[in-house]
Amino acid sequence: MSLDETESTHRFELHLPGLLKVLAEHLYSSKRVGLRELIQNAHDSCVRRKLEANERDYEPRITLSLRPREKQLIIADNGSGMTAREITDYLSTIGRGYTGQLREQVDLLDSSEAAELIGQFGLGFLSAFLLAESVTVVTRSFRGDPALQWRSAGDGNYDLIESEKAEVGTSVTLQVKQSAAFMLQKHVLVEAIREFADFLPAPIYLDDEPQPLNRMEAPWEAIDADAAAEDYIERTFQDHEPLWIMPLKPAKIPAGQDSLTIAMNGFLYVPNRSVASVREYGAMRIYIRRMFICDHQRDLLPPWARFVRGVIDCPLLQPTASREEIHQDQHFEEVRQMLEAQLTEGLSQLASQEPERWKHLVRCHSDLIVGWAVKDDEFFERIKDLVALRTSRGLLTLPEYLEQSGGAIYFVTRELGSLQEQLLAEGRNVPAIDASWFAVAPFLEKYASSQPGVSLVPLDGDIKSFFQPAPERPFASMVHYLRSLSISARVATFAPRDVPALLVYPQDAELMRDARNALSTHDLPASMAPLLQAYVDDRNQHEDESLGVLYLNASCPYLCELAKRAPDTPGWTGAMRALYQVARLFSGRMLTPGDTAQAFQQLTHALKEMTE
Amino acid sequence: MSDVWEWFRDRAQEYIDAEDVDRFEMARVAFEFHAYSESDPAQMIQELKRGRDLAKQLNEPWWAYLYEVWIALGYQEHLQDLRQGLQESIHAVNEGRKPILHGHPWKIAATNTLLACYVRIDPIGYEPAIRQCIAELDKEIPPGPGEHRFVMMEHYSDLERALGDLPKAERIALDYIALFDQSRGIANAYLMFPVQDMCWISYHQGDFQKLMAYAMQTEEIAQEEEDRRLVVAEAKAWQAICERLSGNESKAKSLIRMATNLSKRFTKVPDPEYFDALAYFHQTGGDFPLALAVRDEQLAKLAGKGQFGPQVDALLKRAEVLQQLGQFSSAEAAAVREAFANLKNPKPYEDRLSQLIG
């Protein structure tokens, strides 16, 4: 091909069949969406008749007919119908839709009918070819023109002829493709209608069934909106007995020097406690002009609101061309801000007007709330005194806890092995907070730094802070005996007094034990051994401590009594061995099968000595 | 590892299909935690811990183990806290022995993370163990290109650089690049590591033409990655040195400004190579007070993180700058010696200090 030297303008060449295939088959992610688009066209046609025909007694109606044997699905409406010109201009021109133009002509905000118009891009009819190998449209316009039949196989051509149709309206007959044959099943069709078009005001009937498939009413329009919302939540989200439901309110957005009121329909709610307490919610279900667009939209709610979910129908949100997603544009940001403002206000009101309910809500989602409060200062301030944390005395809020602990926060982070730490804390008459959940320790740190005079005491790894030094001499025979068994022993005073001994390990004792075990059994890949050996070697100088140190409680009356007796007193050695094994069991460290066998053996031996 | 990502996606899809929102939530963390890797590594670790705790609640040991390994990696690479990173890596290695985790593909990632910890804690002190580990890993990882092998080679190159064997470090980096060229379907980000290493190597070889070429390639690759802004900053700093040496002072200053502004935007501490590039830039221009400030900032950020080798290295580089300023006192030398106490084999560092004192 040779090019002229002079600059010239050319038009793109279109390969229409290819373009149709791309648009019809790749614009939408699911064939079910094709049905939604056709229902929407039928609905818009009814709205258009209401707007343009000015007929007082007009009752819109959409009817679906299933003919599985003929592989046909028919979507019929009694809407405006189309003239020959309209068929050419809109039905057969991709990218030009009558609805979008009509909506632009009428005042969106003042006309409730106009606000019901859904179509926008002039692409929706293409989706018929998602489902069908050929499409036949028979239509008669309310303007009185003769009925027409339009037929196309989606190959870029169509036939248009005069036809017979008694009533005004349109029927679209889909000759369903094999790949979309599942749409010919009644339950698939019914489910799709209930998902996409449940709230459309025009009734949608299936064949001759007397009741429409769709409810025609959104829950926020119901007389008993609360009950309708609860019913919707249970049906759609499978959440039972939500803790709180907050209806959305219309909101104002600035428009030049004035402001516009935007309809924000829907509600936010807080689900009841989930099985996994850390399940995050924070997603919205989105409708636009009553037609379902998408679910699981996670960016509309503020990040901290992961214990909230909801549903919204707002005309400000703009769908993508396939109308399966929402554009994240300026309007999206405005809606996001309005939602955050309403939620913040709603939660504040709840906290002040129904404090018990607010407390209950925070407690049900405390794991999740604590996690997000660490990240968000404003949210932290709002909930910091309300979150109930697990303690050795049950669930307590931090103000309740501090009242009992006298201004310090004692906490344990280990999942296992916190028993004796909690015991020691209780020995000092303070409860210990279970901070094994990852977000609790950072939350406590944030809390302590925000409250003057509140100190933090991590109990694991610092258990010795509960011990007071005590003279070893009265217990010398015990210490000597234990050391003869290769058990490190020291004497200290601690509460509660009826605890004779505790076994204390350094923080990385379990790592060391596992590493040693892996090295001795050669039960690990060769690449890991040298570095694991380096780790163990570096810590070998503290080997005694890594096996645990038994702290004998000098304030324990029983131990003091035992210390006065000679080691050869019958039952004395058995009692010492039993003390060690019991302390070992309650230290919360994992025992190997060998450890367990030894514990049973020594306890049995001790019992035998005592009973003999 | 690409198989593992496929495994994630398959599981996530299964959870969606089964409408198992709890498990989907557990899986989602794996796809989203990286968003925090530069902006807020502590938050990234919190996210991973949430994933791990959720996996434990849902009795999903494979998922829990994945998160355990990532947590170790998070401490080592992103938070650069080697004390905690080492503990978490040892824990992950120990956990990996559980029968229920037999065949888990992430076990090699746990070893690689443990390896990285020791390379950063004290490469000279642990050299024999590190070399032995690399030799064994070389046999355990399937031959040919693959993410586990690339990560191992990266640590190998880091070791040789720390030991001062530039030809060997260069050979490993070039082998890595050649191996990457044979790979298919492996993320381009893996090419960034050896190319980035080549910047540091080229500078120390005094080959500034090569430095410029690698710095530009590093930037090009890093620009395509959402979570590699600090590598972009480092690449710009290397380019700034080249521009300064070529007499393009205004371009050099503009590049160094971009580098510092970029690195300030993130909570993650840049790699030691970034501080090297920044300090060398100022040293090249004879601006030793600014180079000193860079080393002070680096040392402040290294403090308390168990990075004994890099800490002593930075102290010695700081001492070199002080000497240029005529301010290297015996008290400064004593402070450097004090840091030797954390090292298993301080001899090579002592030699460097002795050379400096003359």
HADDOCK unambig.tbl for C-alpha pairs under 7 A between the chains (distance, minus, plus):
assign (segid A and resid 276 and name CA) (segid B and resid 22 and name CA) 6.79 0.50 0.50
assign (segid A and resid 276 and name CA) (segid B and resid 57 and name CA) 6.72 0.50 0.50
assign (segid A and resid 278 and name CA) (segid B and resid 54 and name CA) 6.70 0.50 0.50
assign (segid A and resid 279 and name CA) (segid B and resid 22 and name CA) 5.84 0.50 0.50
assign (segid A and resid 279 and name CA) (segid B and resid 25 and name CA) 6.62 0.50 0.50
assign (segid A and resid 280 and name CA) (segid B and resid 25 and name CA) 6.90 0.50 0.50
assign (segid A and resid 438 and name CA) (segid B and resid 46 and name CA) 6.86 0.50 0.50
assign (segid A and resid 438 and name CA) (segid B and resid 49 and name CA) 5.99 0.50 0.50
assign (segid A and resid 438 and name CA) (segid B and resid 50 and name CA) 6.51 0.50 0.50
assign (segid A and resid 511 and name CA) (segid B and resid 90 and name CA) 6.87 0.50 0.50
assign (segid A and resid 511 and name CA) (segid B and resid 91 and name CA) 6.17 0.50 0.50
assign (segid A and resid 514 and name CA) (segid B and resid 94 and name CA) 6.19 0.50 0.50
assign (segid A and resid 515 and name CA) (segid B and resid 94 and name CA) 6.46 0.50 0.50
assign (segid A and resid 524 and name CA) (segid B and resid 97 and name CA) 6.68 0.50 0.50
assign (segid A and resid 526 and name CA) (segid B and resid 136 and name CA) 6.02 0.50 0.50
assign (segid A and resid 527 and name CA) (segid B and resid 133 and name CA) 4.48 0.50 0.50
assign (segid A and resid 527 and name CA) (segid B and resid 134 and name CA) 6.91 0.50 0.50
assign (segid A and resid 527 and name CA) (segid B and resid 136 and name CA) 4.59 0.50 0.50
assign (segid A and resid 527 and name CA) (segid B and resid 137 and name CA) 5.20 0.50 0.50
assign (segid A and resid 528 and name CA) (segid B and resid 111 and name CA) 6.03 0.50 0.50
assign (segid A and resid 528 and name CA) (segid B and resid 133 and name CA) 6.41 0.50 0.50
assign (segid A and resid 530 and name CA) (segid B and resid 129 and name CA) 5.01 0.50 0.50
assign (segid A and resid 530 and name CA) (segid B and resid 132 and name CA) 6.48 0.50 0.50
assign (segid A and resid 530 and name CA) (segid B and resid 133 and name CA) 6.04 0.50 0.50
assign (segid A and resid 531 and name CA) (segid B and resid 129 and name CA) 5.73 0.50 0.50
assign (segid A and resid 531 and name CA) (segid B and resid 130 and name CA) 6.84 0.50 0.50
assign (segid A and resid 531 and name CA) (segid B and resid 133 and name CA) 6.90 0.50 0.50
assign (segid A and resid 534 and name CA) (segid B and resid 129 and name CA) 7.00 0.50 0.50
